[in-house]
Amino acid sequence: MISAEVDERFMHEALKEAGYAADGDEVPVGAVIVCRGRIIGRGHNMTETLHDPTAHAEMIAITAATEAMGGKYLNDCTLYVTVEPCPMCAGALAWSQIGRVVYGALDPKRGFSLYSPSLMHPKTEITAGVLAEECGEIVSEFFRNKRK
């Protein structure tokens, strides 16, 4: 059983990644993948920078983590992401067979939880709402500034 303190510590790391996205004028979503207490993959949105609609934080973190693991499966790993994964990312996470997904803010318009049956792997554990307010605020602030 992972403690709430551990989840918050790694979500703060994901928030740092979201800050890097914001600094690059990207939608501020950040992700880290943790295995046995160690971060093995990091990512933040880079869709504008790379001109690639698939360059979501989760996708970049998955690529880094599978490289670190030397294989495509992440069964013993946890993804921490600041915003609920979209269907594309949920599908990639399912293919990686990630053990656990922890996310901060809900995405009521594009989140994977809108779909039933779930797009995640059946064995993947989901924890929602970790530092939800902080995770949601960074995105809200980004779009408020865009509208100015």
N, C-alpha and C positions, 0 to 999 in steps of 0.2 A: 504494500500500500504506500503510495507516494503522499507525502504531506502537502498541505496547502502552502506551507512556506517554500517548499521546493518548487512547486508549480509557479508561485509568484516570482521566485528568483529567476527562473528560466523565462518567464513571460517578460520580465524586465529586459532580458537580453533580446527578446523578439522586438520589444519596443525600441531598443537602440537601433535595430535594423530598420524599423519603420521610420525612424528619424533620418537615417541615411537616404531612404527613398524620398522623403519630403525635401531634403536638401538638394536632391537631384530633380525636383519638380515632378516627382512621380506620386501616384496615390500612395499614401504612407501605410503600407502593410509590410510587416516584417515577420520572419520565421526563423526558428532554430530547431534542429533535430538533435536530440540527446540520446545517447546510448550508454548505459552503465554509469550515469552521472557525469558524462563528458559530452560537450557539444562537438558533434561530428559534421554538422552542416549548417550553414547560415545562408540566408537569402532575404532580399527585399525586392519589391516590385521594380522592374526595369523595362516595362513594356514600351515606354517612350524612348528611352535611351537606346534600346536594341531594335526598335521598330518591329517588335515581335509580340503579338497578342498572347502568346503562351508564356511570356517571361514573368510569371507571377512569383511572388516570394516563395511559395511552397514548392513550385517546380524547380527553382534554383537551389533551394535547400535539399530537395530530394536528390538532385544530381550530385551535389557535393557529398551528401551522406552515403549514397551508394558507392561512390568512388572511394570514400574512406573505408567502407566496409568490404570493398572488393567483390560486391555482388549486388543483385537487384532487390533483395528482400531486406526489409527493415522490421522484422517481427519483434525484435527486442528493443525497439526504439520508440521515442515519443516525439511528436511534432508539437511545438508551441508556436501558435500563430495568432497575431493580434486581431484578425477578423475571420469569421467563419469562412471556411474554404468554399469556393464556387464548385459547381458540378465538374468542371474540367479537372480541377485539383483533387477533388474527392475521388474521381476515377483513377488518377495517377497514384494517389495514396492507397487505393484498394489494390492496384496492381503491385505496389511495393509491399503489400501485406503489413503495413505499419501497425505496431502493437497498440498505440494510443495516440489520440489527437486531443490537444488541449487548445481551446481558442478563447479569445477575449470577447469581443463584441459580436453580436448577431448581425447577419446580413439578411434583413427581411425581404429584400428584393431579388437577391441572386445566390443566397446560401444553399448549400447542399441539403439542409434539413427540410427544405420545401418539397423534397422528392420522397416518395414512398413507393416501393421499398427503398431503404437507404442505399445511397451510392457507395458507401464505405464498405470495406471488407467486413464480413459478418463477425469476425473475431476482434475487430478494432474497438477498443474502449474509447468513449467520447466523454470529455469533460468540457462543459461550456461555462462562460461567464467569469473566467479568471481575469481579474483587473479590467473588467468590462468597461467601466467608466473611463479609465485612462485610455484604453484601446480605442474606444469609440470617439473620444474627444479629439485625438490627433487627426482622425479622418474628417470629423466635422469641421475642425479648424481649417484644415487644408481646403475644403470646398467653400467655406465662408470667405477665405482669402481670395479664392478664384473668382468669386462673384463680385468682388469689390471693383 
